Amino acid sequence: MGRRVVVVGGGVAGLAAAHRLAELSGERGVPLELTLLEARGRVGGTIATERAQGFLIEAGPDSFISEKPWALALSERLGLVDRLVRTDDRFRRTYVVRAGRLEPLPDGFQLLAPARLRPFVSSRLFSWPGKLRMAMDLVLPRRLGADDESLGSFVRRRLGAEALERVGQPLVAGIYASDPDTLSLAATMPRFLEMERAHRSLILALWRASRRVQGVSGARWSLFVTFAGGMEELVRALAGRLPPGSARLSARVVGLRREGERWRVGLADGSGLDADAVIVAAEAHQAARMVRSLDLALAHLLEAIPYASSATITLAYRRDEIRHPLDGFGFVVPRLERRPILACTFSSVKYPGRAPAGHALLRVFVGGAQDGGVLEEDDERIVAAVRGELGELLGITAPPLLTRLHRHPASMPQYQVGHLTTVEAIERRLKGHPGLALAGGAYRGVGISDCVHSGEDAASAVS
């Protein structure tokens, strides 16, 4: 007899888990009865792609990071490698808003610190006192102790307040929609923590790393990659590989309980499913609701992971209606600029095939942990505010040819200080519930590749 497994949640983590279960079943020759339950009327979670008037519009994530191998490996197994496209690295530049102007991030600046001296020294983004304070990283001692530290504290300590305000905070807001003073360094950017431990100075560590890769070229993939037809290609491929009839839409799970050696999955319509194993690939706050009657302590741990809300606003223009050269991937907005937007991606510059010739597609982000109130406004007010910002920063006065607003309430997990301790406690509680696994962006990585990894690990754990 085969195993009966239920996957709760049809986002990318749940789809990756279900796909891996099917793969393992085939590899081992063990029959599998698989059911994927999704509360909404479609799978994919925040991933959704639309084509309209020749534009390719992403509702949620528009790419994944190639440095983390799991999404690339999955794409290879799905036969999607030929559909992957890289960024146009002729325009590999990020701007930062300062005093109403877009100033380029210095070449060689690696997220938090500079790796090249000359572009950093000549940059107008930082004041001279700010540059001198950042240079003190070269002589500051290591931090002693193993306690978790916020990213904001880390950047202030190593590089100074201006580095945090001008670069650290807006870049972190663009990635995690978070407040750097609550964000766990160990859970989000352990690379910089290891740099301090191994090299003492971040600048010195980055300089040494750049020297090692000097002269290396011809990498197949850029840091960010996507699919020619949008990220929904991944969703469709995963869904298409599942056993026929295994996905059930508009099926909301209300609870889990153990009945002898099996699991009972309760649905909102009063029905239920029996299973040998269950993977819950929903947001942590939804998972908490499902396991509350099973394990109250586990529910409380899941509820301890907060979430932020955000929205994306996509606008299309004729290229000659935008005065800015759009010679970069986009810009980020420091909070100290007191503007209602977090960042803007020049989508049609970053990736090919996003807009017809002679046109441009822009994607703006609002909300996040530090400005969730903006999402209380209605769509018209949000779009009007975004258009006002683009008019001032990019010189756009014409109305957009197309506008799309996508809201993502409570969708971005916040890895606050102590997050890894919480995750370890969750994993210990799960050991007391054999056949139950959790997956998704709430635990050990928020990106697409992290979610794929989480889902596949969960599949292996219950197989």
Stockholm file with secondary structure:
# STOCKHOLM 1.0

chainA/1-463         MGRRVVVVGGGVAGLAAAHRLAELSGERGVPLELTLLEARGRVGGTIATERAQGFLIEAGPDSFISEKPWALALSERLGLVDRLVRTDDRFRRTYVVRAGRLEPLPDGFQLLAPARLRPFVSSRLFSWPGKLRMAMDLVLPRRLGADDESLGSFVRRRLGAEALERVGQPLVAGIYASDPDTLSLAATMPRFLEMERAHRSLILALWRASRRVQGVSGARWSLFVTFAGGMEELVRALAGRLPPGSARLSARVVGLRREGERWRVGLADGSGLDADAVIVAAEAHQAARMVRSLDLALAHLLEAIPYASSATITLAYRRDEIRHPLDGFGFVVPRLERRPILACTFSSVKYPGRAPAGHALLRVFVGGAQDGGVLEEDDERIVAAVRGELGELLGITAPPLLTRLHRHPASMPQYQVGHLTTVEAIERRLKGHPGLALAGGAYRGVGISDCVHSGEDAASAVS
#=GR chainA/1-463 SS CCEEEEEECCSHHHHHHHHHHHHHHHHHTCCEEEEEECSSSSSSTTCCEEEETTEEEESSCCCEETTSHHHHHHHHHTTCGGGEEECCGGGCCEEEEETTEEEECCTTEETTEESCHHHHHHCSSSCHHHHHHHHGGGTCCCCCSCCCCBHHHHHHHHHCHHHIIIIIHHHHHHHHCCCTTTBBHHHHCHHHHHHHHHHSCHHHHHHHHHHHHTTCCCCSSCSEEEETTCTHHHHHHHHHHSCTTCEESSCCEEEEEEETTEEEEEETTSCEEEESEEEECSCHHHHHHHHTTTCHHHHHHHHTSCEEEEEEEEEEEEGGGBCSCCCSSEEECCGGGCCSCCEEEEHHHHSTTSSCTTEEEEEEEEECTTCGGGGGSCHHHHHHHHHHHHHHHHCBCSCCSEEEEEEEEEEEECCBTTHHHHHHHHHHHHTTSTTEEECSTTTSCCSHHHHHHHHHHHHHHHC
#=GC SS_cons         CCEEEEEECCSHHHHHHHHHHHHHHHHHTCCEEEEEECSSSSSSTTCCEEEETTEEEESSCCCEETTSHHHHHHHHHTTCGGGEEECCGGGCCEEEEETTEEEECCTTEETTEESCHHHHHHCSSSCHHHHHHHHGGGTCCCCCSCCCCBHHHHHHHHHCHHHIIIIIHHHHHHHHCCCTTTBBHHHHCHHHHHHHHHHSCHHHHHHHHHHHHTTCCCCSSCSEEEETTCTHHHHHHHHHHSCTTCEESSCCEEEEEEETTEEEEEETTSCEEEESEEEECSCHHHHHHHHTTTCHHHHHHHHTSCEEEEEEEEEEEEGGGBCSCCCSSEEECCGGGCCSCCEEEEHHHHSTTSSCTTEEEEEEEEECTTCGGGGGSCHHHHHHHHHHHHHHHHCBCSCCSEEEEEEEEEEEECCBTTHHHHHHHHHHHHTTSTTEEECSTTTSCCSHHHHHHHHHHHHHHHC
//
